[in-house]
Amino acid sequence: MTPPQPPIFIFNKVLYLKMKGDYNRNLAEFLRDNDYNDALENALNTFKDADKLAKMNLTPINPIRLGLNLNTKVASTTKID
């Protein structure tokens, strides 16, 4: 028996927020000073929003949720000047 699936719009919202956070984290790699800090902060806030939604609606072994957790950890260990 497979676990019930969340509505597709919730899955898509989590995926969108994950990709938005990834974009901001990658953008931060090319920026300096305040722009760097702003992009990294935006990434972390977006990951936090995605994580809240994912924890309520996606199973712990969902590939999007696992990727989100990994990317959140990478972004949170990145140095903020």
N, C-alpha and C positions, 0 to 999 in steps of 0.2 A: 504494500500500500504506500503510495506516495503522499507526502505532506501536501496540504492545500496550498495552492499558489496565490500570492497576493494579486490584487487587480493590476492589470498591465500598466496603468498610469502611475501607480506607486513605484513599480519596478523601474519605469522610465524616468521618473523624477529622481530616484536614488542614483541611477546611472548618469543622468545629466549633471547632478551636483558633484558626483565623483569626478567627472570629466572637467567640470569647471574648476574644481580644486586642483586637479592635475595641471591644467593650463596655467593657473596662477603660480603654482609651485615651480613649473618649468620656466615661466617668465621671470621669476625672481632670480634664476641663475644668471640672467643677462643684465640685471639691473644693479645699481649701487645705491648705497646710503638709504635715504628715506623711501625711495621708490622700491628698493629691495624689501625693506621692512613692511611696506604697505602690501606688496604682492604676496609676501609670505603670510601676513596676517589674514588677508582675504582668503588664501588657500586654507588656512587652519579653520577659519569661521565656516567656510563652505563645507569642509570635511565634517565639522561638528554637526551642522544641519543635516547632512546626508546620513551621518551615523545615528542620529535620533530617529529618523524615519526608517532606516534599515533595521534597527533594533526592534522596532514595533511591528514590522511587517515582513521581514525576510528571515529565513532560517539561518542559524549560525554557520551552516556549510554552503550557503549560497555563494557562488563565485564572485558576484559583484560585491557582496558584503565582505568577503575575505580580501579582495583587492582593495576595497576602501580602507579596511583596517591596516593593511600593509602600507598604503600610501600615506595614511594619517600618521603612522609611526615615523616614516621617512621624513615627512614635513615637520613633525614636532621635534625631531632630533637635529634639524638643520639650525645652524647658528643664526640668531638674530642679533645684529650689531646694535 
